[in-house]
Structure formats: C-alpha cells, structure tokens
C-alpha cells in the first residue's frame, strides 16, 4: 500500500506540519529552515544582492539525467551563474496534487537537497500547498535563488556589442531531446541523457579570471535560438544581431539522430547545463581554453559573433550559404522545464 | 470572443515574450524587471536580509475583498511584517492553465501590481509556465519577499516566555469564512468580506516603537488555533503553552453567524490581515493602544497569555469553564490561500 498526499496535508493543521518536518526538513536539513518563524534572517550579505526566480512544471517528473527537484535547483543556480553571481540561499514552494505518492515526493525532495548540498547552498524557506486531483500534475516547484556578484561589474545583455564572439559551453539540445523522447516513449530514448547540471563551478572561476565577459545566458526553454532572440528583444543601447556558424555548433550524435527523425532543430531544443558566453574577440580563445579544462565545458566551441544588424539572427550553413533563423511562434513542446 | 492562454504562451518563443511584456511588464512597471537578464541585481542592502516565500492556490480566484494577486502580495508582506522586516522587493512565478482568459490574468496581475505599488515594493523578477487543461486551476502564484529588519533584534518564536501577553490585531476568520461561503454559494455571502490586507503599515511603526515585542505571527491557514499550535511545535529553549480568554476573542457578526450555521470554529478559520503579537505583560496595554490607533487595528484585543504548560492550548470559555483546544487533524478546507 502506497501512502499518498491527501487534501488534509495542505490544511495547515497537524498533518501539514508532520509532512514538512518528515519530508522537507529531513531532506534540506539546515538550522535556518528549521527555525519555524514566518521568514528567515540571512546574515552577512554584501550590499549588492542578485536574485532570480523560476517555476518548474517538467513532465515527466523523473527523466534520464535528472528529475524536477534537481532541475529546479540547477535551473536557479544557472540563472545566477549567468549573472556572474555566487548562490548562497534558495527558497522553494511546492504545489502538490492530491494522490501524489509520498515516496515519489520524498525522492524528488531528497534530490533537491542533494543537489543543494553539492552546490553548498541552503534551502532556507519554503511553502507547500495541496490541490485536488486534476488541478495539478503531481508536483510543481518554484525556486528563488539569492546570491552575491563575484565581480565588480556583472555581465549583462546591455554590454553586447558588434564584433564580440559567442562561445557555447557544450553540445546543444540534450535536455529537450531527452524530455521529448521520454514523452513520446521512443525506443532510442536510452541513448539520450539530460545535461541538467549546476554550472556555478564552471562559470564562477571563469568570470573571476575574465571579468570583462560582457554577457552570459543559459539557453533553456526556447533553446539557443530562443535565447539569442530574447537578447535581441531586450532594449539595448547598441542595437545588435547575431551570426552563427553551423559547422561549429556542437550537437551530440543521439540528439542529431532524434532531430533528423522528427524533423526538429537542435537550436530550438532546451538545454539545462549549458551557457552562452559573449566576450571581446581577442579574449575568445583564452576563454575557450579555460572552459574546456572543466568537465562541464570539454566540448565548448566558439559558435559565432555579435553583429550590427539589429534583430537579425543569421547562420552560415555547412554548405556555405546563409540562413535567417526566425523566432519560433511557439510550436515547441510545453513543460520542458 | 475572449482571448485565452494557449500552450504556445509557455514555449519560450515569441508569444511567451509578448505575453510577459504586454501583461506583466505593464502591470509591475519598474526598470529592474525590464532589464531582461537572467536575474536582477538589487543594490544597497543592509547586511542582514529577511526572506519569506509562499505559494497561492486560492479558489475562487476572485472573492469579496480581494483576489489571488492581492492575496499573494499581502501574504508575503505580512510574513515579513511578522519578522519585523520592511519589504523592498518581490519575485513571483505564475503557473497558468491552458484556456485561462487573458482578461482575467490581466486583472489579477494588475491587482498584484497595484498592491505592490501601494506597499512601495517592486516586483523585480518573475517566471511564467503554461500547463495543459486540467493540470492546474487557472492560475497559481508563488511569491518570495526580500527585506531588511526594522529593529536590531527581530521578534522570533524562540523569545516566547510564560507570562507574556497575546494581542490579536482584529476579528477572527473573515478570510476563511468568505472563501468558504463563496465556495458553497451561500446566500449571506454578501455580508462577508476577506480581511486580506498588507499589515506592514500597522506593524513596522509598532515594532520600532516597541522593539521588545517578543514574537509575531499572522494566523493564516489553520487560523489562530493552528498558528498557536505551530508555535508550540517549534523547538523552544523554554517550553511554553498558551491560554486564551474566549470572551476577549473578537469575531464579527457575519463570521459568527456562518460558524453557528455550519458548526465551524472561528479559531480555525484563516485570516489574511491579522497579526498575533506577543509581549511582556507590562507592555500589553500601551501596545494595544498603539495598535488601535491604526485603521487596520481598531478592533485589537488582548486575548490571552503564554503559559509554562508545554504544548497545551487552553481556553477559558465564556461560561467560566476551561477547554483544551487540540490541533485539528486536518478536516479544514483546502485552498483557502
């Protein structure tokens, strides 16, 4: 007999309290979380804070290379990494569907706790709500991450300038392809594995060594193409575009295979352990060499450059031609993260 | 024809970006939110931060006295108020159900923006996800609030001591009764109104005047009874209990009427604009007088005291007898907030 989440677990009564204590406090074990006040006092912050927040609704909950808990922690940490900031604390909310197996909840929550400990961050505040059957899909998680900048001057989209180089830290599309294959029950699913990883250990030493890195972005939902289009849609002082070299875009053989069979573009598939890094042209090679020394960046490539053609995402194809990459109107898979 | 949320609004493609810009940026209008980076740099914080996080899943979304957007902002601000902290910034995530009317989303998001402006806080970071029909109930919101303590030494459950007095800032159960009546389509619903309010303007001047206030708690889900039981379940240095005087408990006539008809206890009904304040006995009257001068505290009462009977929540009844209030096992209404 499997114990499941019932509506009374969300009532604020004794059973809610027991659930929090037995599942969450145990997995996230830290003194601040257990204090039991309405909020948490976080000591010793620098004057400048960096925060980011994300909701996670991925389906399936558990996939090759990760689960919604690991994804939630890594996703928040990677957004701070993109800001050149070291994460110190996380807060998390959980929306639980009536009928969710408590063993499954425990597994996901423990995965979050494990990932947070590996990253040396503490999950210090949280909230859980329970909704009726068919009012959620087992579990949704929202995470806010708080940290401090590692450099005087944070990388930022407004620092993008024509002539800068674009570096990608590794192959494209592993997370999106893995979720897609799992969702469609494809037989070659076994070769695919999400790249879901915490990029702080790769990115923070890099930004300390190269504080002039102008901008970073983790190409999650919408993929590399979506992220570059988003950067162009932000209001910049200097209006910029991007140009990619197709032959320099790293894509793993199983992802390429899936894309060919299903007619997908690896540039629009989500990544959960990759960073796009923009820098002045003369620093591109030293930065690339540094990235490749880290296990998370061994397959990094210089993939293109920033141009002065506002709003244009162009690609030099492997056949030597030019292609314009439009911003997808949104036929991509929902609930990829 | 009503425009609705579709799955493509959550794809990270062009339509996602347009939704964010047209609905959220407009309602939350502030320069930090619009920067378009993966996170936000918040300048000029003191060394000690206070944070809190909450998920909101209330049903119905719009009720007498408020809506899920107002509730989400006030709920987070009140948790910081209970810590004696002034809120400066909010982050928010939105889980949207396919088919949600965009007009309704706009109304809720604008209500959040309005409430935040009234409170002089900025909603600086956010994320939206879209899930399929029957995988949510229109809209769920998670909010994290960040602030700084207003006093050297924050009020905290660990400062509770036998002999301290308990003050309640106003009548019990208005929010819970309003939601319950709306859910059951009761005819006298019209007399009920949620107390949903931002308590920062009441509480922050109070804690500056009376920094020795030992602890504060906003009695939301689980009501006054649930909150007091939670405080007893936290590990304290001194093991304490509570004793209430039933005749001093403020309850409005419509809430009392609803409770009598449905056999409910106003002590277990949720509040969203009330604070429980604990202080040394000699300060109870001056603090009460101060609270009553504020529009949000005109009906405040001294309702009981902290005892040295660990884990015991007792009540002197209006007939002069003694009653022990147990911690409900969880038959209360879910999705009250």
Interface residues (C-beta under 8 A of the other chain):
Chain A: X6 X7 X8 X9 X10 X11 X12 X13 X14 X15 X16 X17 X34 X35 X36 X37 X38 X39 X40 X41 X42 X43 X44 X45 X46 X47 X48 X49 X50 X51 X52 X53 X54 X55 X56 X57 X78 X79 X80 X82 X83 X85 X89 X91 X92 X93 X94 X95 X124 X125 X126 X127 X128 X129 X130 X131 X132 X134 X135 X136 X137 X140 X142 X144 X145 X146 X149 X154 X156 X157 X158 X216 X217 X218 X220 X221 X222 X223 X226 X229 X230 X231 X233 X234 X235 X268 X270 X327 X328 X329 X330 X331 X332 X333 X334 X335
Chain B: X6 X7 X8 X9 X10 X11 X12 X13 X14 X15 X16 X17 X34 X35 X36 X37 X38 X39 X40 X41 X42 X43 X44 X45 X46 X47 X48 X49 X50 X51 X52 X53 X54 X55 X56 X57 X78 X79 X80 X82 X83 X85 X89 X91 X92 X93 X94 X95 X124 X125 X126 X127 X128 X129 X130 X131 X132 X134 X135 X136 X137 X140 X142 X144 X145 X146 X149 X154 X156 X157 X158 X216 X217 X218 X220 X221 X222 X223 X226 X229 X230 X231 X233 X234 X235 X268 X270 X327 X328 X329 X330 X331 X332 X333 X334 X335
